[in-house]
Amino acid sequence: MNNHQLELAKQLHKEGHLFYCTCSTLPGLLQSMDLSTLKCYPPGQPEKFSAFLDKVVGLQK
């Protein structure tokens, strides 16, 4: 429950969207990281979320 930010960072690292490290592994990561290996994160689709909320609160069927 209290480590959701860490869980998100690890998952995004696993998917190739960012580099994840700890304080002790930061120097090594800075020396070895290759920014060209990162994948772009797909753009959001806020219209899908707003349509879902409209259905939940009864504004749309």
Buried (B, 14 or more C-beta within 10 A) or exposed (E): EEEEEEEEBEEBBEEEBBBBBEEEEEEEEEEEEEEEEBEEEEEEEEEEEEEEEEEEEEEEE
